[in-house]
Amino acid sequence: MIFKVLYQKLQEEAPVREHTSSLYLEADSIQDAREKLSERNINIEYIHALDGAHLAYEKRSENFELESL
C-alpha cells in the first residue's frame, strides 16, 4: 500500500502548516511506514493511506515520487 507522510524536517520543530513537507512510500501498514522512517530525524505529523481515486490524484502531482526505503 502507498502512504503519504506529512512531516516537519526537524524532529524538535513544532508543526506549522507552512513548513510541512510530504513524502510517499510503500509499506504494509502505518506502523511499518513509521518503522521505515524511524532513522530519519523528522517529526511525523500524519500518515495517510492512499488508494483508488485519491492515489490517482496524487500520482498526477509533479511532487509525487515514491521513496525507496
C-alpha positions in Angstrom: 0.0 0.0 0.0 1.2 3.5 -0.7 1.2 6.1 2.1 1.5 9.9 2.2 3.5 11.1 5.1 3.2 14.7 6.3 6.2 15.8 8.4 8.4 18.6 9.7 12.0 18.4 8.6 13.4 18.6 12.2 12.1 16.4 15.0 12.0 19.2 17.5 10.2 21.5 15.2 6.6 22.3 16.1 4.0 21.5 13.4 3.4 24.6 11.2 1.4 24.2 8.1 3.7 26.5 6.0 6.7 24.3 6.9 5.1 20.9 6.4 6.7 18.6 3.9 5.4 15.4 2.4 6.7 12.1 1.0 5.2 9.0 -0.4 6.3 5.5 0.5 5.2 1.9 0.1 4.6 -0.1 3.3 2.4 -2.8 4.7 0.8 -0.7 7.3 1.1 2.7 9.1 3.3 1.0 11.8 5.5 -0.4 9.0 5.8 3.1 7.5 6.8 4.6 10.9 9.4 1.9 11.3 10.9 2.6 7.9 11.2 6.3 8.7 12.4 5.8 12.3 16.1 6.5 11.4 15.3 9.9 9.9 15.3 13.0 12.1 11.8 14.1 11.2 8.7 15.0 13.1 5.9 12.9 11.6 2.5 14.7 11.8 0.3 12.3 9.9 0.4 9.2 7.8 -2.4 8.7 5.3 -3.1 5.6 3.3 -3.7 6.3 -0.4 -5.9 4.2 -2.7 -8.3 4.5 -5.6 -9.2 8.0 -6.8 -7.1 9.7 -4.1 -3.9 7.7 -5.2 -4.6 8.5 -8.9 -5.0 12.2 -7.9 -1.7 12.3 -6.0 0.1 10.5 -8.9 -0.8 13.4 -11.2 1.1 15.8 -8.9 4.5 16.9 -10.0 5.7 16.3 -6.5 4.8 12.6 -6.5 7.9 10.5 -6.1 7.8 7.2 -4.3 10.6 6.9 -1.7 12.6 3.7 -1.8 13.4 2.5 1.7 
